[in-house]
């Protein structure tokens, strides 16, 4: 897990169900320039697994910034394959 990551873009997707959280995240990533990143807060469990797997499948880089029993903070780079 990383600390002190600077990002100008943020989505709070806690409480948002699959696949809506994945769609919202992808739409936000499409609007980023290649040198930007997106911070996303999401619920642990199914939402976490589905979002991370889907983003990795689309070629995005996903890093876990913070994780506890209720939520995960992710940093996603807009650089896709």
Buried (B, 14 or more C-beta within 10 A) or exposed (E): EEEEEEBEBEBEBBEBEBEEBBEBBBEBBEEBEEEBBBBBBBBBEEBBEBBBEBBEEEEBEBEEBBEEEEBBBBBBBBBEE
